[in-house]
């Protein structure tokens, strides 16, 4: 970077992280970013990379994982599919104590109608590198979901209990 950050105005700093910045444009060109949900897209990238063993030296797996195919961005509530036909929802948080994004269709969830087989939660560190990846079954999700009355949806709050209880398939 040619300019020193402390010499830039706040507006100039915003431009560096804007959707039209060189970094964002390059990440879209590489098909890492497909929507404006940057954290969610980073989580999907890492989950697919990890499950598909694209860098075996970087990731040490704790269980045998299926290869995943990323669903199209217009596919509702489905982020990836395995060759065995299993449906995966991928959520990403930027903090170990974060709350996942929303799970919509609250009536279906209240009636315990599964919309996915597995939930992958990617937890990022402060540099947007993977801290850990958790995997929950639909039943795990159903037992631990929290209802957000204001938004009329569900989410998972990452607590120590959740992080300790569920299958950690990767830990930095």
N, C-alpha and C positions, 0 to 999 in steps of 0.2 A: 504494500500500500504506500503510495507516494506521500500522502498527507499523514501527519501525526494526529491521532484521534483526539487528543486533548485540545487541539487547535481548531477542531471542527465545531460548528454550531449544532445545536440539537437537531435542527431541520436537516442538516447535512448528514448527521448520523442516521436519522430515519431513512434517508435515501439509500444508505448502504444496506439496509435490511428490507427495503421495499420490494414489492412484487416485480418491479421493473429493474431491480439491481442485477448486476452481472452474475452474481452467485445464484439468485433465484432463476434467472433465465437459463443458466447452465444446468441447474438441477431439473428444470422442466424439460430441457433438451434431452437429458439422460433418462427421462421418464421416471425419475425418483419422485418428483412433485407432479401431481395430476390435478390437485384441487388447491384451495386456499388454506386447507387444514394442514399446516406445515408439520406440527408435532405428530399428528395422526399419520401423515404420509411417511415421516421418518420412521415411525414404529413399524409400519407395513414393510418398508424397505428392509429394515433389520430382521424382522420376523421371517420374511421370505428368504433372505440371504442365509439366515441361520438354519432354517428347516431344510433348505436345499443344499446345505453343506458347501456353499460357494467359497468358503475360506476355512478349511479344516484346521489350519494352524492357529487361527485366531479364536475359534470357538471350541470349547470342550463340552460335549454333550453329556447329559446325565441319563439319557434314554434314547432308544432308537426312534427316529422321527420320520414321518412321511414327507415326501416332496410335495410342495404346495404350488398351486397355480393361482396367481393373483386374479381376483374377479375384476370385471370391468367396473369403472367408477360409478356407473349408473345402476349397478346391481344393489338393490336395497337390502341392508342388514347382513350382507355376505361379503367378506373381504377376501377369502381364499377358499380353495377346494383342494382336497387331496385326490390322488388317483383312485382311492378306494371309495370316493363319493362322500367323504366326511366334509362337513361345512364348518368353516372357521370364522370367528369374529376376532378382529385384531384391534386392540385398544392400546394407546400409548399415553404415558404420563411422564412429566418432566421432573418428578419428585417421588421419593420413596413413600411419602405420605399423601400422594395425590389422589384424586378421584378420577375415575375413567370418564370418557365421554359418554354420551347418552345411549341408552337402549330404548328405542321407540316401540310403539305398539303395546302400550301398557296392558290393555285388556287381554291380549294373547299371552303376555308374560304372566299376568295374574292367574290365568287359567292353566299355567304350566304347559303351554304349547311351545315346544322347543323351536327356536329359529336358527340354532346352530348346535353342533355337537361339542365343539371345543372353543373356549375363549383364551386367546393369547394376550397377555398383558406385558408390554415392553416397558421397562422402567429405564429412563434415561438419566444420566448424570448431568452436571452443570455445563458440560461441553457437548451435549447431545450425543454422547457415546453410550453404548448399552451398559447399564449397571447390572440388570438381571432381566430374565424373561420367565414369566409364570405361565402355567397352563392349567386351566380349570375346565371341568366338564360342565355340561348344561346343569346337572344336578348341583354341582358346587356353586355355580352362578346363582341358581334359583334360591338356594339356602342363604346366600350372603348378599344378595342384591339389596339396595336401598332405594326407596321411592322418593322422588323429588316432586312434591306436590305442586310447587310453583310451575315447574316445567312439564308436569304430567308425563314423566318418564322414569326409568330406573338407571342406576349406575352402581359401580363397586367402589367403595372407599378403601384405599390401601392402608391397612393397619398392620401392626407387627404380627398379629394373629393370622391375617390373610397371607402376608409374605412368608411366614413360617409354616403355615398349614398346607399350602398347595404346592403342587409339583413345580419345583424350580428346575427348569430345563437348561438354564444358563445363569451363572453368577460370575461376575468379574472378580 
